[in-house]
């Protein structure tokens, strides 16, 4: 790694570390000067001595040291998706905390990633954060909140009322427009250090790159008019690319998968289509019609849409799961969406019916002694799966959100040491790295693809040395078939690198989970539903194509990769010309 300080620079740092006034380009005093000096002399990260099990990849260590030594804690971490930007940001934070330079830290993420950040920092870096804490956020020490919530006036005022030592923004390309409330909010937060994480700093317009850099170092790229004259042929096309990259290298760290030469295992995905029994099919259709009628009856304001489809989701998983919920509803007479007599009718249709998926479980596991993780959304389904596997004399470990921290650790260790199968609810899809296993069985499909990605991501991540095998159990002629179609054909989800999905998914302003619920409940037969799903798929395909184009643009601007268009010709407007 290159020396970032010449002999005069080192002398100035030594004087600053002793508290002497020196003309450094950044207000380095006391412990900050000492930190930079020690990093220069020792080439090490002292805070990681307390984390002997954390192994950084060379590109991560390089990014961390550059962000501290060269960029002095104000940097864009722009590694391509899947290369571990969260860990890089966490280690930078730990290092500044170790030297007493950071006590208060605010992390801003998309809503879906708040919990994931909390788990990742706790499990890997031993850093505890509260999440979505707004009541006394002015006094909070370490907090993770969604940017969407934080920018609301009632929260923004509290967050901006006292200084933060470090602010970290994930998916920072959401700050691409300086006219938005989000950009203005982050710009007005009082902060000493700022880390912006994004694999795609340029979304559409080179102005977006300017806006991100301006958040970090106002004036670094001069005025926008000067930036435009120096580096833009038009809003999509850079010029003087070598000089632009040199300027960006002072504030941005970026590694590509190709440059790291890390081997990413493949995903081998297969699907077992399970034909429902006559009882399951009839119960599904009756339930669908009853919920459709309730959907039409209630006003938009009255619809609590996701709870309306819980029974359908459970039925797609197991008869045990749906029967347990029906029994609770009948006993408590509390459903707004399903009359008691309808609940009793569906219960009677499914009574003593073994769910068809359960009969295909061993087929999904296969005739192998390899470990496998079986994921389900529902505890009652989990219980039935465990019971069936133990009857086959398989050694089973069980993991779910109701377990305490110690019990969860015991379950994971049992799976690592002895158990053949780990049966887990969604809780096992968060935070735990299980690369010693490579087989994932999705007993049911979550309606939120990010949860499915989290499941697969427990084994398909950096550190996995073998191809990952994914088996999906899908109940035919149900909403699961449509979900699989969207995942495979429209999003191409099973081809993704970990982390790409969140950049592809947004459909209008509603989550895909919500879109699916509205499509299902708003339809009264499969033909109508198929048309709704096709419309949804067209939006997702467009989003996927848009993401691919954004990737090409970032590779052209940031990495010097000249993209190809069909027929092998280069995309002329993105050529790296120096003018």
N, C-alpha and C positions, 0 to 999 in steps of 0.2 A: 504494500500500500504506500502511496506516495507521501513524502514529507510535506505537511501543509504549512509549516512554519520554518523560515530560514533562521540563521543564527541570531540575527537581530530580533526577529519575532520571538524566539525562545527567551532571549534576554529580557524583553519587555514583559513576557508572561511571568517570568520569575520575579521581576520587580513588582508586578501587579499582585502576585500571590503573597508577597510580603506586605502588601498594603500601600506601596508607593504609587504616586500618581504617574500614569504613563499614557501616551497618546495612542491608545488602541482604537481600531475602527468600530468596536462595539463596546458598550459600557461594562467591560469585564472588571469586576472587583472581587477581592477576597476569594471565596470558595469557587466561584465560576472560573477565575483564572487558574486556580489550583487544579480543577477538574480537567481543563483543556491541557494543561501542562503535563499532568500524570498520564492522560491518554496519549499524548505525543511521545512521552518517554517510555511508557510501559507497553503501549499497544494493547491494552486490556480493558475489560469492563468489570470494575470492582464489584458492582452490585450483584453480579451473577455468581459470585462465590457462595452465596447463600442458596443457590439453585443448581446444585451439581448435576441434576438429571436433565436440565434444559440444554439441549444441543442446538446451537445456531448453525445454519448453513452459511457458507462463505459470503454469498450475496447479501444475507441478512446482516452479518457483522459489518460488512462494508457500508451498507446503508445506514446502520446505527451510528457508526463512527463518523461518517460524512455529515449526518444530520447534526451531530454534536460539535464536531471539530470545525467543519467548514461553514455550516449553516447556522450554528449557534442556537439550535433548538427551534428554529423557524423554517420549516421545510415542507415540501410536497413529497410524500412517499408514493411513488407512482409505479411500483412493480406491477407487472402483468398479473392478472387474476390467478390465484392459487399459490402464490409464492410467499405468503406469510406476512402481509403488511401489519396485521394486528399484533403479531409478536414483535415486530420491529418497533412499533409505537410503544408497546408495553415495556420493552427493555430500555428505550430512551427515557421513558417516564421513571422507571426504577433507578436509572443511573443519576438522573437529576435529583430524585428523592434521596438517594444515598449520600449525595454531597450537600444535602440541606438546602437545595435551590428550589425545590418544589414541595409544597405542603398541600395546597389546594389544587385539585385537578377536575376539570369538567370535560366529559366526553359526550359528544353529540352524534347520534346515529339515526338511521331510518328506524321507524317504530318496530319493524320485525326483527331488528338486530340488537335491541337493547339487552335482552336477556342473554343472548349469545355472547356479547361482549363481557357481561358480568361473569359468566361461567368461564370463559376463556382466560380472563385475567386472574380469576381465583385459582383455577386448576393448574395453569401453567406458570404463572408468575407470582402466585401467593399475594395478590393484591386484592383487597376487599373494597367493593364499591356498592353504594346504595343505588337503586334504580328509580327513576321517575319521582324523585323527592323534590317537591316544590314548596311545601309548607314552610320550611325554614332553610331554603336553599342558600340564603345569604350567609349562613354559618356553616354550611356543609363543607366537609373536607374533600371527599372523593365521591363524585356522583356521575351516573350515566343517565341521560335523558334523551328522548327522541327530539330531533331538531324541530319537527312539526309542532310538538307541544311547547318546546322552549321558546319559540318565537312569538307565541301568543302574548298579547300585551300584558296580561295579568302575571305571566311568568317571566317575561323578558325583563320587566322592570326590576324584579327581585334579583335575577341572575346578573344583571348589569350594575347593580348597586354597590358591589364590592369586588375587588380585584381577584383574579385567578392567576395562579402561577403558571399553569399550563392548560391549554384547551386543545382537544383532539377532535377532529371532525372526520367521521367515516363517510364514504361515498360523497366526497367533497365536490364532485362534479355537479351536485345539486346546487352549488353556490355559483354557477356559471354566469348568472346575470346579476350585475351589481345594482340593478333597479328593483330587485325582489326584496321582500321582507326578510327572507333567510339570509341573504348576503349582508344586508344592512345590520341585522341582528348580530351576526358573528363579528362584523367589523367594529361594532360598538361595545362588544364585551371587553372589559379591561383584562388584559392578559400579557404576560411576559414572554411565554413560549407558545408557539402554535404549530401543530402538525395537521396537515391536510392529506387525507388518504384517498386516492382514487387511481384506478387502473386506466381511466380514460379521461384525462384532463380536458381534452378537446371533444366536445359532443357534436358540434356542427359548425361552429364559427370560431376563428382564431381569437376573436375578442374574448371568448370565454377563458382562454389561457391567460390572457392579460389580466382579466378580473381576478383569477385565483392568485396570481403572483402579487397583485396589488394588495390583497388581503395580508400577505406575509410581509412584503417589503414595499410599501408605497413609494413610487418613484423608481423602483429598480429597473423597470422597462420604460422609463420616462413617461411622457403623456401618451394617451392613446393615439393621438394624431401622429406623434413621432414614431410610435410603435408601428402603426399602420404604414407609414411611409417607408420604414426600414425593413419590415418583415412580411408585408401582405401584398400579394398581387390582387387578390380579392378575398372575401371573407373566408373562403374555403381553401385558398391556395397560398402556401408560404413562399417567400423568397429569402435569399441570404440565409439558407437553412443552417449552414455550418455555424454562422455567427449566432443565430437564434439558439441553437443547441448549446453553444458555449455559455450564453447568458443564462439559459435555463439550468445548466449544470451547477450554477451557484446557489440555486434554491430548490432543485428537484433531484431526487434519487430515483433511478428506474433500472430495473433488471427485467430481461425477457426470459421466457422459458428456454428459448434456444440458447441464449448466452450462458445461462446457468449450467447447461448440459445435465440437468437433473432428469432422471428417468421417471416419467409419469406412467403408472400402470394403466392398462386399458380396462374398460368396463365391458364385460360380456353379459348381456341382458337377455333373459328369456321370460316368456309369459305362459302361465298355465291358465287357460280359459276354463272356468268351472261352470258346468251347466247346473242351474238351480233345480231343486226338486219342484214338483208340482205345487206343493204347499208353500214353498218359499216364493215361487213365481206369483201365485195368486195373492199371497199376503203383500208382496211388494206392490202389485198393481192396485189393490184396494187401498193401501196406505197412501200411495201416491195420489190417487184420486181424492181422497178425503183431505189431504193437505193442500192440494190444488184448490179445492173449493174454499177452504179456510183462507187461502192466500187471496182469492178473489173477493171474499167477503170483507176482509179487513182493509182499512185504509193504509196508505203507505206509511203513515206516522205510527200506526198501531202494529205493524209487522216487525217482530223481532226475528229477523230472517234466519239466522243460523240455528237457533234452538228449534225452529220449525222442521229442520231436516235431520235432526239428531237420530230419530227412529229409522229413517231410510239409511243413514250411514251405518248404524248398528246392524241393520238387517243385512247389509252387504258384507259385514264382518262375520257375524255369527248369530244363530238363533238365540243362544244364551244371553248375548248382550241386549238384544231387543226385548226379549221376554222379561229381563230384570227391570228395564225401564218401564215397560207396560204395567208390570205388577205394581211398581211404585206409583204410577199415575192413577191406576184404578183404586188403590188403597187410599190415596190422598185426594182424589177427585180434583186435580189441580191443572189439567191441561186446557189451555184456551184454544188449542188447534185441533183437538181430537175428542169427539164426544165419548162418553164412558162406554156406550154400547158398541161403538166402533173399535175402541181399544180392546174390549172383551172379544169381539169377533176375530180380530187379528191374533190376539193371544191364543184363542182356541184353534185357529188354523195352524199355529206353529207349535202347539203343545206336543211334547214328546218327539219333535222333529230334530234330527241331528243335522246341523249345518253342513251343506255340501262341501264347503272348503275344508272342513276338518278331515274329510275322507281323502283329500289330495295333499295333506300336509307332508306325509312321508315321501311322496313323489317330488315335492319341492325340495325337501332336505337331501334326497338322493342317497344312493348306496355308497357312502363314503364316510370315513372316520374323521374328516375335516370338521373343525368347529364351524358353527353357523349361528347367526343372530336372526331370530324371528321377531319382527316388529309388528305390533298391533296398536290401534288407537285406544282400545277399550279393555278395562280390567277384567270384565267377565269373559271376553274372548281369550285374554291371557290365561285365565284360570282353566278354561277348557283345553287350550293348547298344552299347557303344562301337564294336565291330567292325562291327555292322550299320549304324550311323549314318554311320561314315566311308566305308563302301561307297556310301552315298547322297551322298557328297561334302559332308556337313555338317561344319562346324567345331565340334569337340567339346573341352570342357575336362573333366578328370577329377579328382575329389576323393574321398579316402577316408582312414581313420584311420591307414593306414600311411605317409602322407606326413609329412615334417617340417614344422615351423611355416613355414619359408620357402617350401617347395614348395606348401603350402596357400595361402599368400598369392598366389603366382604364379598358381595355378589360378583363384582368385577374380578376380584382376585380368584374366586372359585372358578370363574369362566377361564381365566388365564391359566390356572394350574391344572384343573381336572375336568370340569364340566364340558360336555360336547356341544350343548346348545344353551344359548342365552335367550330367554324369552323376555322381551322388553316392551314397555309402552313408550310413548314419545319421549319420556324423561331420559331414556337411554340414547336419544338422538342428539342430546345437548352436552357439549363439553368433554365427553369421554373419548379418548383416542384408543381405538381397538385394532391397530394395524396388525396385531398377531393373528387376526382372523381376516378372511377375505370373502366370506359368503354372507350375503344379506338376503333374507326372505321377507318380502312385504306381504304379510298376511292380508292386509287391507291397504287401500291407497288413500292417503290423506287428500283432502280437497285443496289444501294449501301445498303447492309443489315445493315450497321452501322447506317444509317439514320432511318431505321425502328426500330432498337433497341433504338435509342434516343427517338423516338416517344413513344414507350411503356414505356421507362424509366421515362417519366414524371409522370406516376402514379404507376408504379411497381418498388418501391424502398423502402429503409428503411423508416419506418414511415407509410407505407400503412398497414392498419389493415384488409382489406377485400381481397378476391380473385379478381384478375383482369380479366376482360372480354375483349377479343380482337376479333374483327370481320374483316375479310379481304374480300373486294369486288374484284373479279378477273374476268376479261373478258376472256371467254373460247376461245380456239384455237388461242391465241396470246402469245407473249413472257411472259406475266404475268403468264400463266399456268406453264411455264417452271421455272420461278423464284420461284413460290410457291413450286414446286417439289424439287428444290434444298434446299430451306429453311427448309421444313418439313422433307424430307427424308434423305438428305445428311448431312446437318449441324445440324439438330435437334434444330433449332434456338429457337423455342418457348418453349423449355425446359431449356434454358440457364439462368444462373444468370447474372444480369447486369454486363457488363465488360468482360465476357468470349469471346464474339464474336470476338473481335479484335485479340485475341490470336489464333483463329481458322482459320480466313479467308484467309490469304495470299495464293494465288495460283500462283506459279512461281514468277515473279516480277511484274505482272500486277494486278491491282485491279480486284475484281470480276465484277465490273461494266464494265470495259474494256473488260474482257473476254467474257461477255455476248454480248456486242456490236459486237465484232469480230465474235463470233459464229453466231449471227443473220444475219449480213450483208454478211458473207462469205457463207451462205446457200441460196439455191434457192427454197427449199420446206421443208415441215415439217419433212419429213423422215430424210433428211440430218441434219437438225437442231437438231432433237431428238438425233441423234448419237453424235453430238458435245456436247450437254448438258449432255449426259450420261458420256462422257469422262471427262467433267468438274466436274460432280458429283463424279466420282471416285477419282479425286484429292482431292475434299473437304472431302469425306469420310475418305481418308487416313489422311488428316490434322486433322480431328476430332478425329480419333483413336490415332493419335500422341499426341494430347492435353490431352486426357484421360490418356495416359501412363505417360506423364509428371506430371500430377496431382498426380497420384499414387506414383511416385517417390518422389515428394516433401512431400507428406504426410508421406511416410516411413522415409525419412531422417530428416524432420523438426518436425513432429508431433507425431512420434512414432506409427503411424497407420500402421498395417501390412496388406497390401492389399490382397484381395482374387482373385484367378483365377477361371475359370469355374470348377465346380465340388466341390468347397468349399475348395480346398487345398490352403495353403498360398504360396506366391511367395518367395521361399526360398532365392533367391539371395538378397532380400531386408529385410531379417529378421534383427531385431535390436539386433545384438549380440555384446557383449562387449568383445573384445579380447585384 
